[in-house]
């Protein structure tokens, strides 16, 4: 059920049941206390007459409420609505989470979306109850909370790392939102980092969560030197705005998903956490997905066997396109061999004193200039890959996680060497579009045949309409059905 379509009574029912599935999907605010909470807050349920709901914590704060100290609503999983919505508001929220406002300002955000600042502010205020500045401020407060509770950094360093203009602005914002000073907020944490140079934190995730499946996906496609993967963890290096970063995600003995980050610039922490959440599809609504897919007899056993399947996202949009082009029409093993050679020959080496991955994916300029020396296969295919890399490096082709899906697909299909499988695979993994089927994928067709679905591309496409808007998750299940245990 979409939060936007829920009635007051349905939302109040979720609050009464303390239903954690709705954490992050809407905010409960209590007029008599002036506090806003996540739906699963353990505090006594207020009377309906004292309650109002907001789509975001930023909107609740702008309305004069402060965050609950017990449930810390800013620490809830993100809303799956931004995966479902590919309109301007959804794209704006993904860009704000990526730190665009902190780095480049509201004007740059509006320009990326093709609107004036005034019109963008009006759209966000109408839909979400507040504008881009307040939403970005909430994002800064979220980053500051992570640093306060996950590191022993000085508050002055945290203020600027989170994107605040001054220490005073940080202190004032923390007090306004959490009704605590930064020091008091830190003292409530039991999980301060103990590893020098690292930030350690627990990643909120909606259950069920198929950790084994997504880690196995990563392991099958892992590029040695740049990535490491096992049955219970994944690590890699990547570029961020402030420099290189390395992260490790693992499942601990208590079943929690833990993240350890090494970064050059603390200002990259918020965007990096957002990116990791996208890679592991942590803001999905698995209950809604499983309910929709499991309602069909052909899929019921798949869903029952593997609840909470996730669709892996992308660490970097440009990298994902190159990896998809290298992998089209060849096996996963062959693609991994080719990409390993590409990274080993053209990737940059970074400090690896902690023993982690030490290679970066090659820059688009490096692939454009030297890709033909490393890549194997038909000349036309290699030329297509290096040509796309040159277009990305030169800015004549843009590709981001906040693109309009239809426009992105059309622009990619207009490029030589990019077919429907590649364009749709990129749309699934870069945009996080939940409704992408890959009928031309041989593993998808084989999986479909194995579970009794039509295996022909046209027939499978026609059948898949009944599970919209969750066809990306159907694809993930069919991939898994074709994978040996």
N, C-alpha and C positions, 0 to 999 in steps of 0.2 A: 504494500500500500504506500503510495507516495505521500510524504508529509504535507505537501501542498493541497492534496485532495481530502485530507482528514478533517472531519468535523470537530467542533469543540468537545463533544461528548466522547468521540473516539480517542482524542488526545488525553482527555481527562481519565478515561478508562486505562490508558497505558500508564499514566502517572499513578493511579490507584493500585495497579498491579506491580508497580516499580519495575516495569518491563525494560530491561537493558537494551533490547533490540532497537529502541528508539533514541538511545543516547546519541547526541550529535545531530539528530534529524530535526529536532525542534527544542526550544527552550521554554521551561516553565518559570513564570515570574509570579511572586506572591505580593500583592498590594500591601497587606498588613505588616509585613516584615521588611519590604524593600529589597528582597533577595531573589536572585534567579538561580535555577538548579537544572540539572539534567533530569530526564523523566524517572530514572531509577534511584534518585536520591533517597536515602534511608530515613530522612526526616518525616515527621507526621504529615500525612496528606492534608493540604489546606482545603477549606470549603470552596466549592466551585465559584461562588460569588466573589471570592478573593483572588481568583486566578486569571491571568492572561498569558497568551502564548506568543512567542517570537520565533522567526525562522533562524536567527543567529544570536549568539551571545553579544555581538557588537550592537545589535538593535536593542537588546534588553538593557545594555549599559547606557546607550544613548537616551533611553526612556527613563533613566534615573535609578536603575537597579544595580546592585553589586553582586558579585559572584558568591555562591555558597561556599563556606569553608569546609563543609563536610564532604561534598561530592565533587568540588572543583570541576565545574562543567567544561572549562577550557581543556581539560585532560581527556575528554571523551573522544571516541573515534570521529572522524570527519563525516559529513553528510554524503550518503550515496547519491543524493540528488544531483551533485555536480558531475557524476559519471553519466547519469541519464540525460541531463539537460545539455544540449549543445547549442543553445541560443546564446545571445550576448551576455546575459546574466551568469549563466554557467561558465562561459569562457572567462568572464571577468574574475569570477571567484577562483578559478584555477591559476590565473596570472597573479592575482594578489597573493595566493598561497605560495607561489614561486618567488615572491619578493620583488616583483616589478616596481611597485610603488616605492619601496624603500630605496631601490637602486636608481630608478629613473624618474619617479614622480607620477602624479595622476595624469599629467598631460601625455606622457608616454603610454600609459595604460589606455587612455582614450584613443590615441592614435593607432595603437595595435589593433583596437577593435573597430576602428573606422568611424568613430563618433566624436562630437565635441565634448569637452569636459562637462559642460552644463547638461547636455542631453544624457550622458552616461550617469551623472549624479542623479538626475531625475529618474532614470530607469531603475537604478539600484535602490533608491529610496522608496520608490513605488512597490518594488517586489520584495525588498528585504528590510525595509524600515530604516535604513541608514545608507550613507554614501560611501565612496571608496576610501576616503581618509579614515573614517571610523573603523571600517573593516580592516584596513591596514594597521591601524593602531591596535586592534584586538590581536592581529597576527604578531605584532611586536611584543605584546604582553605575553602571548603564548610562548614565544621564543625565550623571553626573559625568565618565565617560570621554569622552562626546561633547564636553562643554564643555572638558575638558582638551586634547583633541586637535584641536578645531575653533575655539578662541578663544585669545586671550591674556589672558583674565580672571584676576584674582588667585584663588588657591586658596580664600581666605576667601569670596569672592563665589560661587564655584562650589559650595562646601559648602552654603550656604543655598539657592542656586538649585535644587540637586538634591533638596532636601527633607530634608537632614540637620539634626539639632538643634544641632550644634556642629561647629567645624572639626576638633576631635579625633576626633569620631565619623566624619567623612568620611575623615580620614587613616587611621584604624584600619581602616575598611571597605576602602579601596583597597588597603592593605597585605595584608589578609587574603585578598581575592579575587584580586588580580593579583600579589601578592608583589613589589610595587614601591611606592615612594612616589608621590604625585601628580606631583611634579617629574620623577621618572624616567619615569613613564608619558607625560607630556607630551613629554619629550625624544625619545621613540621615534617621535613623529608627524612626518610630512613634509607635513602638510596644514593647518597652522594658518591661521586666517582672516587675510586682509590687508585686508578691507574694513571700515572703521570702522562699528560698530553692527550688523554682520551676523555670523551664524554660518553657515559653509560646511562641508558634509560630503558624503560619498559615501553613497548609500543602497544597502545590500546588496539584491540582487534575485536570485531564482532564474531561471535561463535555461531555455528561451527566453523572451523578453519582447517582446511586440508593442508597442513604444514608439510607433511611427507610428500604430497604430490607436487607442490610448487618447488620444494627443494630438489626433488628428483628432476623436474623440468630444467632447473638451472644446471644441475650436474651434467645432464645429457648434452647441454649446449655450452658448457663452460670453456672459456678460452684460457689455457694455462698461461701463467705469468700475469695476466690481467684479472683473472677471476679464480676463486677457489670455491668448491662446492662439495657438500657431503650430504648424508641422509638427514642431517639435523642443522645445517647451517650453510650460509653463503657469504662470500666476501669479495670485494672488488675495489679497484681504483677508478677514479673518474675526475674530470675537470669540473670545477665550479667557478663562479664569477671571481672569487678571491684567490684562486689557486687550486692545487690538487687536493683531493680528499680520498680517504679510504674508509670503508665501513664494513662491518661484519654484523650479520643478522643470524641469530641462532635461537633455538627453542630450548629453554632450560628444563630442569628436572620437574618443575611445577607446571610445565606446559605453557609458560609465558613466553612471549616473543621479545627478545632482548636485542638492543642495538648498541654497538660500540662504534664510535666515530673518531677518526683522526682528521683534523682539518687545519689548513694554513690560516684561514680567516674565520673567526667565530661568527661573523655576519652571514656566513654560508650555512650555519647550522639549521635555521628554520627551513630554507629552501631544500636542504639536503634531506631533512626528515620528511618533508612533503614528497620528495622524489622517491625515497625508500617506500613510503606508504603506497605510492603509485605502482612501483615495481612489484610489490606483493599484493596489490589490490585489497588493501586493508580496510578501505572505506566502502566496500561492497555491502550489499544487504543479502547475506546468504540464505536467510530464512525465506525471503520473498522469491529468490531464484530457485531454491530447492522446491518450494511449494508449487511454483509454476511448472517446472520441468517434471517433477514427480507425479503430477496429475495425469501424465500420459503413460499408459501401460508399457509402451516400448522403452521408456526411460526410468520407470519407477525403481527397477533393481539397481541401475547405475547410481541414482541419487542416494538410495538407501545404503549402498556399499561405500560411497564416497561423498558424504555430506560436506557442504562448505567448499566446494571446488572454487578455485580462483583462476582468473585470467592474468597471466604475467604482463606487467607493463614494461616500459622502456626507461633505461637510465639516461639516455640521451637520444633526441629525435634524429639527429644526423647520423649517428652511429647505427641506430636501428634501421634506417633506410639502406645503408651500405650492407649491413648484415643480412637484411632481407634479400637484396639483389644478389649477393654472393650465394645465398642459399636457395634461390628459386630453381626449381626443376632438378635438384640434386638431393641426396639423402642428408639427414641431419649429421651423420658421421663425416661425410665428404665436406659439408659446409664447415664443420668444426675444424677440420684439417686445413682448409683453405684460409679460414679466418685466423687460425693460430699462426700460420706463416705470415699473414699480412701484419698482424700485431707484432710478431717477433722482429720482422724486418723493418717496419716503418713506425712502430710505436715508440713513444718516449719513455725513458727509464726514470723512475722517481725513487726517492729514498725509501728503503725497505728495512730500516733498522729493527722494526718490530717483527720481522719475518713474514709479513703479509704480502699480498700481490704487489708487484712493483712496476708493471707496465701500464701505460695509458693507450687507449685506442688511438690510432693515427689521426692526425688532424685531416680535415677535408683537403687542405692544400697539399699535404703529403701524399694522400691517395690520388689526387688529381695528377700530381707531377710524377710519381714513381709507381703508381699502382700497376701499370703495364709491365713493370719489371718483376713483379711478385705474383700477380694473379695468373692463374692458368685457365685454359678453356678457349672457346671460340673468340676470335678477334672482336667480333661485333659485341659480344657480351662484355668483354673487358673494356672496350671503348665506351659502352653505355655506363658502366660503373664509374670510370674515371670522369666521364662527362658530367654525370650527376654530382660527383664530388666537387668538380670545378664550379658548377652552378651554385652549390651550397656555400662554397668558400667565397665566391664572388658576390653572393647576395642576390643573384638573379632567380634563385629558387629559395623560398622560405619554407621552413617546416618547424612547427612548434606544437606543444601539447595543448594549446588553446586555439588551434585552427578551426575554422568551420569545416565539418567533416566532408560535405559534398564538394566544397571548393578544393579542399586538399586532395581528394580522390581524383577530381578532374584534372588538376594541375599535374599530378603524378602520372596519370595515364597519358597525358600529352607528351611525356618524355620517352624517347627511344629506349627500348629495353625494359620498360616497366609495364607489366600486364596486370590484370585484375587481381590475381592472387597477391602480388607484392603490394599493390595499393591498398587492398583490404586488410592485409596482415599488418601493415604500418598503421592503418586507421584503428585497428583493434588494440595494438600495443602502445602506440604513441598517444592517441586521444583517449584511450580507455573506453572506447565505444562498446557498450554491452551487447549490441545487436548486430554482430558481424558473423556471417557464415562463410566458410571457405570451401565451397563445393568442388573446387578444382584441386584441392589438397588430397593426395593419394591416401595419406594416413586417415584423414577425416572420412573418406569414402569407405575405406576398409573397416574403420570402426563402426560406421553406420551399418554396413553389411553384417558385422558380427553381432549386432544387437537387434537385427530384424527391421532396420529402417531401409528405405530405398537408397541404393548406393550410386545411382546415376546422378550426375550433377543437377540436371533439370528436375528430376523427380525429388531429390533431396531438398532442393531449394523450395519447391512447392510445399513439401511436407513441413519444412521448418517455419513457415509463416505462423503456424499455430503456437509456437513458443516465443514469438516476439513479445517484448523487446529484449530477450535473454539469449539470442542465438550465439553470442560469443561463448557463453557458458555451455551451451550445447556442443559447440566446437571443442571446448576443453574436455568435456566428457567423452566425446568420440575419439579424440587423440588418446585419452587414457585407455579407452576400451581396446585400442590397437597396440598398446604397450604391454609387453610381457611383464608379469608380476616380478 
